[in-house]
Amino acid sequence: VKKLKLNADVHRLFLATTSDGLYTAPGTLKVLNRQAASRTVGTELDVQAVYAFSKELSLGAGFGTLFASDYLVQSTGAGTLWTPYLMWNIKF
């Protein structure tokens, strides 16, 4: 088992159409702007480190950054959003 893994991911986020909205994971509408000129939400960068104590147990920490694009800026005035996180992974 490799003890420490470092990961980085980049995601480009878009709405299906300019009349669509942003939804939470359970499906609740969070942001809606029917006058939006763009369906480009932003670019997300995730960086994390995961330490494996065993094959079954690991601890990870990282941060996600969302660089807002036209849709978010027009709809919410948002700029760059930062989200740190900590996670336990247990495999059964």
N, CA, C and O atoms as a GROMACS GRO file, in nm:
protein
  368
    1VAL      N    1   0.085  -0.119   0.000
    1VAL     CA    2   0.000   0.000   0.000
    1VAL      C    3   0.088   0.124   0.000
    1VAL      O    4   0.170   0.141   0.090
    2LYS      N    5   0.072   0.208  -0.099
    2LYS     CA    6   0.142   0.336  -0.098
    2LYS      C    7   0.076   0.422   0.010
    2LYS      O    8  -0.046   0.436   0.013
    3LYS      N    9   0.158   0.477   0.098
    3LYS     CA   10   0.104   0.548   0.214
    3LYS      C   11   0.043   0.684   0.180
    3LYS      O   12  -0.064   0.718   0.230
    4LEU      N   13   0.109   0.763   0.096
    4LEU     CA   14   0.062   0.898   0.067
    4LEU      C   15   0.042   0.917  -0.083
    4LEU      O   16   0.129   0.887  -0.164
    5LYS      N   17  -0.076   0.968  -0.118
    5LYS     CA   18  -0.107   1.000  -0.257
    5LYS      C   19  -0.147   1.147  -0.267
    5LYS      O   20  -0.222   1.197  -0.184
    6LEU      N   21  -0.096   1.213  -0.367
    6LEU     CA   22  -0.134   1.351  -0.396
    6LEU      C   23  -0.212   1.353  -0.526
    6LEU      O   24  -0.170   1.291  -0.625
    7ASN      N   25  -0.324   1.422  -0.528
    7ASN     CA   26  -0.409   1.426  -0.647
    7ASN      C   27  -0.445   1.570  -0.680
    7ASN      O   28  -0.459   1.654  -0.591
    8ALA      N   29  -0.460   1.598  -0.806
    8ALA     CA   30  -0.512   1.727  -0.853
    8ALA      C   31  -0.604   1.700  -0.972
    8ALA      O   32  -0.571   1.622  -1.061
    9ASP      N   33  -0.719   1.766  -0.972
    9ASP     CA   34  -0.815   1.752  -1.080
    9ASP      C   35  -0.863   1.890  -1.122
    9ASP      O   36  -0.875   1.981  -1.040
   10VAL      N   37  -0.891   1.905  -1.250
   10VAL     CA   38  -0.948   2.028  -1.303
   10VAL      C   39  -1.076   1.992  -1.377
   10VAL      O   40  -1.079   1.898  -1.456
   11HIS      N   41  -1.182   2.069  -1.351
   11HIS     CA   42  -1.311   2.046  -1.416
   11HIS      C   43  -1.363   2.178  -1.471
   11HIS      O   44  -1.355   2.281  -1.404
   12ARG      N   45  -1.416   2.175  -1.592
   12ARG     CA   46  -1.480   2.293  -1.651
   12ARG      C   47  -1.629   2.269  -1.641
   12ARG      O   48  -1.677   2.165  -1.687
   13LEU      N   49  -1.704   2.361  -1.583
   13LEU     CA   50  -1.846   2.341  -1.553
   13LEU      C   51  -1.935   2.428  -1.641
   13LEU      O   52  -1.911   2.548  -1.658
   14PHE      N   53  -2.040   2.366  -1.696
   14PHE     CA   54  -2.134   2.435  -1.784
   14PHE      C   55  -2.277   2.399  -1.745
   14PHE      O   56  -2.301   2.291  -1.691
   15LEU      N   57  -2.370   2.488  -1.773
   15LEU     CA   58  -2.512   2.456  -1.766
   15LEU      C   59  -2.551   2.384  -1.894
   15LEU      O   60  -2.483   2.396  -1.996
   16ALA      N   61  -2.661   2.310  -1.890
   16ALA     CA   62  -2.709   2.244  -2.011
   16ALA      C   63  -2.751   2.349  -2.115
   16ALA      O   64  -2.720   2.334  -2.233
   17THR      N   65  -2.821   2.453  -2.071
   17THR     CA   66  -2.862   2.565  -2.157
   17THR      C   67  -2.855   2.693  -2.074
   17THR      O   68  -2.841   2.686  -1.952
   18THR      N   69  -2.863   2.808  -2.138
   18THR     CA   70  -2.859   2.934  -2.062
   18THR      C   71  -2.985   2.955  -1.978
   18THR      O   72  -2.983   3.037  -1.886
   19SER      N   73  -3.092   2.882  -2.006
   19SER     CA   74  -3.213   2.894  -1.924
   19SER      C   75  -3.216   2.792  -1.810
   19SER      O   76  -3.313   2.787  -1.734
   20ASP      N   77  -3.113   2.711  -1.798
   20ASP     CA   78  -3.102   2.614  -1.691
   20ASP      C   79  -3.054   2.684  -1.564
   20ASP      O   80  -3.025   2.804  -1.568
   21GLY      N   81  -3.045   2.612  -1.454
   21GLY     CA   82  -2.998   2.667  -1.328
   21GLY      C   83  -2.894   2.576  -1.265
   21GLY      O   84  -2.863   2.469  -1.318
   22LEU      N   85  -2.842   2.619  -1.150
   22LEU     CA   86  -2.748   2.536  -1.073
   22LEU      C   87  -2.825   2.468  -0.961
   22LEU      O   88  -2.910   2.529  -0.896
   23TYR      N   89  -2.796   2.340  -0.939
   23TYR     CA   90  -2.869   2.259  -0.842
   23TYR      C   91  -2.773   2.200  -0.739
   23TYR      O   92  -2.656   2.175  -0.770
   24THR      N   93  -2.822   2.177  -0.619
   24THR     CA   94  -2.745   2.106  -0.518
   24THR      C   95  -2.744   1.958  -0.552
   24THR      O   96  -2.817   1.915  -0.642
   25ALA      N   97  -2.663   1.879  -0.483
   25ALA     CA   98  -2.656   1.734  -0.510
   25ALA      C   99  -2.793   1.666  -0.498
   25ALA      O  100  -2.823   1.581  -0.581
   26PRO      N  101  -2.878   1.700  -0.399
   26PRO     CA  102  -3.010   1.636  -0.393
   26PRO      C  103  -3.110   1.688  -0.497
   26PRO      O  104  -3.220   1.633  -0.509
   27GLY      N  105  -3.073   1.793  -0.573
   27GLY     CA  106  -3.160   1.840  -0.679
   27GLY      C  107  -3.235   1.970  -0.650
   27GLY      O  108  -3.323   2.008  -0.727
   28THR      N  109  -3.203   2.038  -0.542
   28THR     CA  110  -3.267   2.165  -0.509
   28THR      C  111  -3.206   2.276  -0.593
   28THR      O  112  -3.084   2.288  -0.603
   29LEU      N  113  -3.291   2.359  -0.654
   29LEU     CA  114  -3.244   2.470  -0.734
   29LEU      C  115  -3.174   2.573  -0.644
   29LEU      O  116  -3.232   2.618  -0.545
   30LYS      N  117  -3.052   2.608  -0.678
   30LYS     CA  118  -2.973   2.700  -0.596
   30LYS      C  119  -2.957   2.836  -0.663
   30LYS      O  120  -2.968   2.938  -0.595
   31VAL      N  121  -2.931   2.840  -0.794
   31VAL     CA  122  -2.912   2.965  -0.868
   31VAL      C  123  -2.988   2.954  -1.000
   31VAL      O  124  -2.975   2.856  -1.072
   32LEU      N  125  -3.067   3.056  -1.030
   32LEU     CA  126  -3.140   3.060  -1.157
   32LEU      C  127  -3.135   3.201  -1.212
   32LEU      O  128  -3.169   3.297  -1.142
   33ASN      N  129  -3.092   3.215  -1.338
   33ASN     CA  130  -3.085   3.344  -1.404
   33ASN      C  131  -3.124   3.323  -1.550
   33ASN      O  132  -3.039   3.291  -1.634
   34ARG      N  133  -3.249   3.341  -1.581
   34ARG     CA  134  -3.298   3.316  -1.716
   34ARG      C  135  -3.247   3.418  -1.818
   34ARG      O  136  -3.259   3.397  -1.938
   35GLN      N  137  -3.190   3.529  -1.771
   35GLN     CA  138  -3.134   3.630  -1.860
   35GLN      C  139  -2.983   3.613  -1.879
   35GLN      O  140  -2.918   3.700  -1.937
   36ALA      N  141  -2.927   3.504  -1.831
   36ALA     CA  142  -2.782   3.483  -1.842
   36ALA      C  143  -2.738   3.482  -1.987
   36ALA      O  144  -2.806   3.426  -2.073
   37ALA      N  145  -2.625   3.544  -2.013
   37ALA     CA  146  -2.571   3.550  -2.149
   37ALA      C  147  -2.479   3.432  -2.179
   37ALA      O  148  -2.440   3.411  -2.294
   38SER      N  149  -2.444   3.355  -2.076
   38SER     CA  150  -2.350   3.245  -2.093
   38SER      C  151  -2.393   3.126  -2.010
   38SER      O  152  -2.457   3.142  -1.905
   39ARG      N  153  -2.359   3.007  -2.055
   39ARG     CA  154  -2.386   2.886  -1.975
   39ARG      C  155  -2.260   2.836  -1.905
   39ARG      O  156  -2.261   2.729  -1.845
   40THR      N  157  -2.150   2.914  -1.913
   40THR     CA  158  -2.023   2.876  -1.852
   40THR      C  159  -2.024   2.912  -1.703
   40THR      O  160  -2.025   3.030  -1.668
   41VAL      N  161  -2.023   2.811  -1.616
   41VAL     CA  162  -2.028   2.831  -1.472
   41VAL      C  163  -1.890   2.866  -1.417
   41VAL      O  164  -1.876   2.964  -1.343
   42GLY      N  165  -1.789   2.788  -1.452
   42GLY     CA  166  -1.655   2.817  -1.403
   42GLY      C  167  -1.561   2.699  -1.420
   42GLY      O  168  -1.595   2.598  -1.481
   43THR      N  169  -1.443   2.716  -1.363
   43THR     CA  170  -1.340   2.613  -1.366
   43THR      C  171  -1.309   2.575  -1.222
   43THR      O  172  -1.280   2.661  -1.139
   44GLU      N  173  -1.315   2.446  -1.193
   44GLU     CA  174  -1.290   2.396  -1.058
   44GLU      C  175  -1.154   2.327  -1.053
   44GLU      O  176  -1.120   2.247  -1.139
   45LEU      N  177  -1.077   2.360  -0.951
   45LEU     CA  178  -0.949   2.296  -0.925
   45LEU      C  179  -0.956   2.229  -0.789
   45LEU      O  180  -0.985   2.295  -0.689
   46ASP      N  181  -0.931   2.100  -0.784
   46ASP     CA  182  -0.930   2.024  -0.659
   46ASP      C  183  -0.791   1.968  -0.636
   46ASP      O  184  -0.732   1.908  -0.725
   47VAL      N  185  -0.739   1.989  -0.516
   47VAL     CA  186  -0.609   1.936  -0.477
   47VAL      C  187  -0.629   1.864  -0.344
   47VAL      O  188  -0.690   1.918  -0.252
   48GLN      N  189  -0.576   1.740  -0.334
   48GLN     CA  190  -0.591   1.666  -0.210
   48GLN      C  191  -0.473   1.575  -0.184
   48GLN      O  192  -0.403   1.532  -0.276
   49ALA      N  193  -0.454   1.547  -0.057
   49ALA     CA  194  -0.355   1.448  -0.012
   49ALA      C  195  -0.431   1.342   0.066
   49ALA      O  196  -0.515   1.373   0.150
   50VAL      N  197  -0.400   1.216   0.038
   50VAL     CA  198  -0.466   1.105   0.106
   50VAL      C  199  -0.359   1.014   0.164
   50VAL      O  200  -0.269   0.968   0.093
   51TYR      N  201  -0.368   0.989   0.295
   51TYR     CA  202  -0.274   0.901   0.363
   51TYR      C  203  -0.344   0.771   0.398
   51TYR      O  204  -0.448   0.773   0.464
   52ALA      N  205  -0.290   0.658   0.354
   52ALA     CA  206  -0.348   0.527   0.380
   52ALA      C  207  -0.284   0.465   0.504
   52ALA      O  208  -0.164   0.439   0.507
   53PHE      N  209  -0.365   0.443   0.605
   53PHE     CA  210  -0.320   0.374   0.725
   53PHE      C  211  -0.314   0.224   0.700
   53PHE      O  212  -0.230   0.153   0.756
   54SER      N  213  -0.405   0.176   0.615
   54SER     CA  214  -0.412   0.035   0.576
   54SER      C  215  -0.491   0.030   0.444
   54SER      O  216  -0.526   0.134   0.390
   55LYS      N  217  -0.518  -0.091   0.394
   55LYS     CA  218  -0.599  -0.104   0.272
   55LYS      C  219  -0.743  -0.060   0.297
   55LYS      O  220  -0.815  -0.025   0.204
   56GLU      N  221  -0.785  -0.064   0.423
   56GLU     CA  222  -0.924  -0.034   0.456
   56GLU      C  223  -0.947   0.108   0.507
   56GLU      O  224  -1.060   0.157   0.502
   57LEU      N  225  -0.843   0.177   0.556
   57LEU     CA  226  -0.863   0.306   0.622
   57LEU      C  227  -0.766   0.411   0.570
   57LEU      O  228  -0.645   0.390   0.567
   58SER      N  229  -0.821   0.526   0.531
   58SER     CA  230  -0.736   0.636   0.488
   58SER      C  231  -0.797   0.769   0.534
   58SER      O  232  -0.917   0.779   0.562
   59LEU      N  233  -0.712   0.869   0.539
   59LEU     CA  234  -0.752   1.004   0.578
   59LEU      C  235  -0.706   1.099   0.468
   59LEU      O  236  -0.592   1.092   0.423
   60GLY      N  237  -0.794   1.186   0.426
   60GLY     CA  238  -0.760   1.280   0.321
   60GLY      C  239  -0.793   1.423   0.361
   60GLY      O  240  -0.883   1.447   0.441
   61ALA      N  241  -0.720   1.516   0.304
   61ALA     CA  242  -0.746   1.658   0.324
   61ALA      C  243  -0.715   1.730   0.195
   61ALA      O  244  -0.627   1.688   0.119
   62GLY      N  245  -0.786   1.837   0.170
   62GLY     CA  246  -0.761   1.911   0.048
   62GLY      C  247  -0.843   2.037   0.042
   62GLY      O  248  -0.903   2.080   0.140
   63PHE      N  249  -0.844   2.096  -0.076
   63PHE     CA  250  -0.929   2.212  -0.099
   63PHE      C  251  -0.976   2.214  -0.243
   63PHE      O  252  -0.908   2.166  -0.334
   64GLY      N  253  -1.093   2.269  -0.260
   64GLY     CA  254  -1.148   2.289  -0.392
   64GLY      C  255  -1.161   2.438  -0.417
   64GLY      O  256  -1.198   2.514  -0.327
   65THR      N  257  -1.130   2.480  -0.536
   65THR     CA  258  -1.140   2.619  -0.574
   65THR      C  259  -1.224   2.630  -0.700
   65THR      O  260  -1.199   2.560  -0.798
   66LEU      N  261  -1.324   2.716  -0.696
   66LEU     CA  262  -1.407   2.740  -0.814
   66LEU      C  263  -1.380   2.882  -0.862
   66LEU      O  264  -1.409   2.979  -0.792
   67PHE      N  265  -1.324   2.893  -0.981
   67PHE     CA  266  -1.302   3.023  -1.044
   67PHE      C  267  -1.427   3.054  -1.125
   67PHE      O  268  -1.448   2.996  -1.232
   68ALA      N  269  -1.508   3.144  -1.075
   68ALA     CA  270  -1.637   3.174  -1.136
   68ALA      C  271  -1.620   3.231  -1.276
   68ALA      O  272  -1.533   3.314  -1.302
   69SER      N  273  -1.706   3.183  -1.367
   69SER     CA  274  -1.710   3.237  -1.504
   69SER      C  275  -1.838   3.319  -1.520
   69SER      O  276  -1.905   3.351  -1.421
   70ASP      N  277  -1.870   3.352  -1.642
   70ASP     CA  278  -1.976   3.448  -1.672
   70ASP      C  279  -2.109   3.421  -1.600
   70ASP      O  280  -2.167   3.513  -1.543
   71TYR      N  281  -2.158   3.296  -1.603
   71TYR     CA  282  -2.290   3.268  -1.544
   71TYR      C  283  -2.293   3.303  -1.395
   71TYR      O  284  -2.384   3.372  -1.350
   72LEU      N  285  -2.194   3.256  -1.318
   72LEU     CA  286  -2.194   3.284  -1.175
   72LEU      C  287  -2.173   3.432  -1.146
   72LEU      O  288  -2.237   3.487  -1.056
   73VAL      N  289  -2.086   3.496  -1.219
   73VAL     CA  290  -2.062   3.639  -1.198
   73VAL      C  291  -2.189   3.718  -1.228
   73VAL      O  292  -2.226   3.805  -1.149
   74GLN      N  293  -2.257   3.689  -1.339
   74GLN     CA  294  -2.380   3.759  -1.376
   74GLN      C  295  -2.494   3.730  -1.278
   74GLN      O  296  -2.576   3.817  -1.251
   75SER      N  297  -2.499   3.608  -1.226
   75SER     CA  298  -2.612   3.565  -1.144
   75SER      C  299  -2.596   3.595  -0.996
   75SER      O  300  -2.695   3.620  -0.927
   76THR      N  301  -2.473   3.592  -0.947
   76THR     CA  302  -2.452   3.606  -0.802
   76THR      C  303  -2.348   3.710  -0.764
   76THR      O  304  -2.339   3.749  -0.648
   77GLY      N  305  -2.268   3.754  -0.860
   77GLY     CA  306  -2.158   3.844  -0.828
   77GLY      C  307  -2.039   3.771  -0.768
   77GLY      O  308  -1.944   3.834  -0.723
   78ALA      N  309  -2.045   3.639  -0.768
   78ALA     CA  310  -1.938   3.558  -0.709
   78ALA      C  311  -1.807   3.573  -0.785
   78ALA      O  312  -1.807   3.597  -0.905
   79GLY      N  313  -1.699   3.558  -0.712
   79GLY     CA  314  -1.566   3.556  -0.773
   79GLY      C  315  -1.508   3.417  -0.757
   79GLY      O  316  -1.564   3.320  -0.807
   80THR      N  317  -1.398   3.408  -0.687
   80THR     CA  318  -1.335   3.279  -0.661
   80THR      C  319  -1.386   3.225  -0.528
   80THR      O  320  -1.387   3.296  -0.428
   81LEU      N  321  -1.428   3.100  -0.528
   81LEU     CA  322  -1.480   3.034  -0.407
   81LEU      C  323  -1.382   2.925  -0.363
   81LEU      O  324  -1.335   2.847  -0.446
   82TRP      N  325  -1.352   2.920  -0.234
   82TRP     CA  326  -1.257   2.822  -0.179
   82TRP      C  327  -1.330   2.732  -0.080
   82TRP      O  328  -1.408   2.781   0.002
   83THR      N  329  -1.305   2.602  -0.087
   83THR     CA  330  -1.367   2.508   0.007
   83THR      C  331  -1.264   2.406   0.055
   83THR      O  332  -1.227   2.316  -0.020
   84PRO      N  333  -1.218   2.419   0.182
   84PRO     CA  334  -1.130   2.316   0.236
   84PRO      C  335  -1.215   2.197   0.283
   84PRO      O  336  -1.333   2.213   0.316
   85TYR      N  337  -1.155   2.079   0.286
   85TYR     CA  338  -1.228   1.963   0.335
   85TYR      C  339  -1.134   1.860   0.397
   85TYR      O  340  -1.014   1.859   0.372
   86LEU      N  341  -1.194   1.774   0.478
   86LEU     CA  342  -1.126   1.664   0.545
   86LEU      C  343  -1.217   1.542   0.529
   86LEU      O  344  -1.338   1.554   0.543
   87MET      N  345  -1.160   1.426   0.500
   87MET     CA  346  -1.243   1.307   0.480
   87MET      C  347  -1.176   1.181   0.533
   87MET      O  348  -1.054   1.165   0.525
   88TRP      N  349  -1.258   1.092   0.586
   88TRP     CA  350  -1.217   0.957   0.623
   88TRP      C  351  -1.272   0.862   0.519
   88TRP      O  352  -1.387   0.877   0.478
   89ASN      N  353  -1.194   0.766   0.475
   89ASN     CA  354  -1.243   0.661   0.384
   89ASN      C  355  -1.227   0.528   0.454
   89ASN      O  356  -1.117   0.491   0.496
   90ILE      N  357  -1.336   0.456   0.465
   90ILE     CA  358  -1.336   0.323   0.525
   90ILE      C  359  -1.393   0.225   0.424
   90ILE      O  360  -1.506   0.243   0.377
   91LYS      N  361  -1.318   0.122   0.388
   91LYS     CA  362  -1.364   0.021   0.294
   91LYS      C  363  -1.407  -0.103   0.373
   91LYS      O  364  -1.334  -0.151   0.460
   92PHE      N  365  -1.525  -0.153   0.343
   92PHE     CA  366  -1.576  -0.273   0.409
   92PHE      C  367  -1.560  -0.393   0.320
   92PHE      O  368  -1.597  -0.504   0.359
   0.00000   0.00000   0.00000
